[in-house]
Amino acid sequence: MSAKEDNEGKSSFHHTDLYGSIPPTCLPIVYHPGYNITFMGLEKLHPFDSGKWGKVIRFLKEEQFITDENIVEAREASEEDLLVVHTKRYLCSLKWSFVVATITEIPLLVILPNCLVQQKVLRPLRTQTGGTIMAGKLAVERGWAINIGGGFHHCSGDKGGGFCAYADITLAIKFLFERVEGISRATIIDLDAHQGNGHERDFLGDTRVFIMDMYNHNIYPGDEYAKRAIKRKVELDWGTEDSEYLQKVELHSEGALNEVRPDIIVYNAGTDILDGDPLGGLSISPQGIVKRDEIVFRAAKQRGIPILMVTSGGYQKKTARIIADSILNLRQQGLIGAKATEREGLSQLVTHLTQSSGSAGSAHTAV
């Protein structure tokens, strides 16, 4: 499908600040201090740690993996960027504080003027959304990329929920399909504890996108309609532990990538699978989360497929440390880092695009 066809007949793309060139000295790790939500303590009314992203960065700096100079600063997604996926009606609905209060599950937002809600709550989420879109392009260019935020997998083009106001995963994939030559198939590996019903609703019937979703089937959202979009569904029970979990991660991530070879992997790496998480209901250890991420990145690397990771859910204060430890382990394993980027960047892209151009066909156009 051509970019023109996929953009509903528009003759040209809108201008975006999200696809600018990034200095080669920067690691493909995307972050902005504006990711973090802090306003009069209201963020404490939701179990989500809305400052975890800054903590991850602090831990990575302490380990001397990153500096302010060698990571990529995220930019806020504009309204035109968001309209690539979202309806105008949905974006207009976010101008009502009670709508945002419902989506974020923070009831007291209802009493705040929407200008404050936009600035203190939605702008951070738009900046994280911009970060995911930027990281998608970086992943293709460098072989891997990590947005320290993002992963709003409950939001679709016309509906938000579960603390997810913008459909960053869908947006990142749509931007790649429309703007990057040779990217016509994507696989989403969603390993957050919750079903990723947002991107599932967005890509229902779109054969270009293969979705693997592994989640606790007893918890929110239980979206049966969205489940029809899942090509590889792995439903977990309460209290699933490391051994069973990691065996299933390896079996099904390998199986998904063997079934359909994508041009990009979007990996939703939620840490709400951690034992004791108040919303996830699973019993995975910190070491299990680190190993899980390694399994997914290794599967991508072995096949030479670019991978974009977003951090998604995680409702305990210690998840920031675990995310940082996982990223550091990926570096130690040679799966990310400056050397991995040099080794697998442009040469991998040339090889990968050559393979993709030879295998793309009518089976991979949207229905």
N, C-alpha and C positions, 0 to 999 in steps of 0.2 A: 504494500500500500504506500502510495506516495505521500509526502508531507502535506501536499495540497489537499488530497482526499481525506487525510486524517484530521485536518484542521477545518473541516466543514466548508471547503471551497475558498478559504482565504487565499489571496494571491501572494501574500508574503507574511513572514512571521512578525510578531510584535517585537519591539526593542526590549531586551532584557539586560540587566546588569549582572545576571547570575552566571553567564557563560563567558566571562572575560578570561584572558590568559593569566595563568598563575606562574610565578617564577619557578624555575626548575629546582631552586634551592629549598623550596618549601616541601615538607612532607604532605601527602594528601590526607591530612587530618584537619577537619573543619570544626571551628568553634568561634563563638563570640561571647564576651562577658554578658551581653544582653540576653543570653539564653535563660538566665536564672530569674525566677519570679520571686520578688520580695516586695511586699506592700502591706504595711501596718499589721503584719502577722496573719493576714488572711490566708496566706499559703499554708499555714499550719492547720487549717480546717479541712484539708484533704490529706489522706495518708501518703500521697505521692511526695517524694522529696524533691521539691521544685528548685533546689539549689545543688542537686547532685552533679550537674554537668561541670560546674566550676570546681567542685571537689575532685572530679576525675582529672581535670587539667592540672590542678595543684599537685596531685600525687605523681603524675607523669613528669612534671617539672622537677620534683624532688628526686626522682630517679634519673634525672638528666637525659631523658629521652627526647623531650621537646623544650623549646623556648618560645617566647612570644614572636620571635623573628622567623622561626622555621615551620610554623603551622599556618593554615589558611583561615583568614578572618571571614566568617559568614556574612552574607548580606541579606537584608530583609526582602522577602518575596513581595513584589508589588501586586496591586490589584490585577493588572494585566497578566502577570505571571499566574496568579491564582485562577483566573478565568480560563486557562488552558484546560482545567478539569472542573472547577466549581461553577455552579450556576449563579447568575447575578442575584437571583432571588435568595439563595442561601447566604451569599456574602452580605446582602442587605439585612438579612435577619440577625447577623452578628452585631448590628448597630443597636440592638435591644439587649439591655443588660440581663434581663431574665432568661434570654436564650443562652447567653454565655454561661450564666449560672447553672443552667441545666446541663450543658455540655461538660463543664468542668467539675460539676458536682460540688460547687461551693455556693450554697444558698445565699450567703450574705452579699454576694456580688449584685444581687437584685437591687439593693438600696444605693449602689454607687452610680454616679453619672457615667454614661457610656464612654465619655472621653477618657476617664480614668481607667475604665476596663480595657479600652483599646490600648492605652499606653502601657499599663502595668501587667496585663495578662495576655492580650492577643498579639501585641508587638513581639514579645519574646517567642511566641509560638510561630509567628510569621518568619522570624529570623531563623529559627530552627528549620522551618520548612525550606527557606532559601538555602540553608546549609546542606540539606539533603539533595536538592536539585544540583547544587554546585558539586557535591561529592560524587554524583552520578557521572558527570563529565570527567572528573578527575580519575575515577575508577577505570574508565575506558582508556584514558591517556597513560595512566601509571600502573595499571594492573590491579590496584586495590585502592580503597579509600574508606575512611571512617568519619562519619558525622557523630560527634560526641553527643549530640541530641537527636531529635527526630524519632521516627518510628510510630507515628500517630495512626495506627492501623485500624482504629474504629471509625475513622472519618471517611466518608465517601463524597462524591461530587455534590450531593445535595443534602447531606445530613451529617452532623457531628455527634459525638457521644464519648463517654469513657475518658474524659480529659483530652480528647482529640478534636481540635477545631479545624484543622486543615489536613488534606489528604496528601501528605508529603511523599509517600511511597508511590502513589499513582502519578503524581506530578513528575517525580524524577524519571519514571519510566516513559511517560508521555513526552517529556522534553527530549529524551534520548531518541525515541522513535522518530520525532519530528525533525530533529536538528543534527543528529550525528549519523553520518554515512555508515552503512553496514550494521547498524543496530536495529534489528527487526524482531528479535525474540528475547524474552526475559523470563527468568525463573525467580519467583519469590520463595524464599525459605523462611517461614515465620515460626520462630521458636519461643515467642512470648508465651506465657502461661494461658493467655486468653486467645480465643478465636479472632483472626484478623478480618472481621466482617466488612470493614470499610473498603479495602482494596479488592476484596472478593466481589462485592457488589459492583465496583467500578469495572472490573474485568470479566464479569460474567458473560460468557459467550464470545470472548475475544481469544481466539486460538493462538495469538502471538505470545500469550502470557500463561506460563505453567505455574500453578500455586501448590506448594507443599505447606501444610499447616499442621502443627503438632501442638496440642493444647489440652487443658483440663476441660473435659466436656460437661462437667457439673456446674460450671460457673458462667458468669457474664461473658458474652452476650447471648449465647444460645440461638444464633441467627440461622434458622434452618434454610431460609431462602438463599442466604449468602453461601452456605455450604455447598450449593450446587456448582460453585465455581472452583472448588478445591479438586485438583487432579490427584493429589496424594494426601489423604486425610489420615491423621494418626491421633486418635482420641485417647487421652490418658485418664487414669482414675485418681481419686484422692490419694495423696501421700506417696506417689511414685518416687522411687529412690534412684540413686546414681546408676547402679548396674543395669537395670532395665532401661532406664532413660537413655543412657549413652549408647547402649546397643541399638536402640530404635533410631537415635539420631544418625548414627553411622549407616545403618541399613537403609534408611529412607532418604537421606540426603544423597548417598551414592546412587540409590535407585532412581531418584528424581532426575539427577544429572545424566544418568545413563539412558533414561527413557527419552529425554529431549535435550539436545545440546543447545543451551541459550547463548546469546551474545553478551549477556550481563546477568549476574546474580545480585539480587537485593536481599540481604540477610537481616532480618528483624530479630535482634539479639536481646530480647527482654530478659531482665534478671529477676522478674517476679516468680520465677521457678524456684527461687531460693527457699530452703527449709525455714519455716517460720513466717514467710510472707503472709500478711493478713488477707490478701485477696487472691493469691495464686493457688493455694491449696496443694502444692507439690512439696517434695522433701529433698531437693537437690542441694548438695554441699557446695561451698565456694570452689573447691577443687573440681567438682563436676561441671560447674559453669565454665571454668577456664578450659577444661578438656573439651567441652561441647564446641566452644568457639574455634578451638584448634582443629577439630574434626572437619568443620565446615570450611574453614580457610584452606586446609590441606586438600580437601576434595576439589576446591576451585583451582588451586595452584597446579595440582596434578594434571588437570585438563586444560590449563592455560586460559581459564575463563575469568575475566575481570569481576571483582566482587566489591560491592558497596555494603557497608555495615552501618546500621543505625541502632541506637541503644534502647529505645522503647521503654516498657514498663519496668518497675522495680520499686517496692514500697517499704524498704528498710534502709536505715541510715548507712548500713555497711555495704550497700550495693555499689556505691561509688568506688570504694577500695577494690572491690571484686572486678569491676569493669577495668580499672587501671591495671590490676594484676593480669587480667586476661590479655590486654593489649601488650603489656610487657612480655608476656609469654609468647605471643605471636611474633614479636621481634626476636626473642631468644631462639625460637624455632626456625628463624629465617623466612617466615611467611609474610612479614611486613618489614618496613624500615627502608633506609636509604639504599642499601645494597639490593634489597628485593625489588625496589622501584627501578633501579638502574638495570637490573638483570631482566626484568619482565615488562618493562615499559613499552617503548615504541616497537621493539622487535617482536614482542608478543602480540601487539596490536596488529601489525602487518600480517603476521601469520594467521591470527584469529579472523581478521576481516577477509582474508583470502579464502579460508575455510567456509566462512559464513556466506560469502557471495556465491560459492559453488553449491550450497545446500539449501538456500532460501527458495521458497516456492509458493504456490497458491495456497498450500495448506497452512500457511502462516500469515494470512491476511485476516483482518477483523471480520466477524460475521455481522 
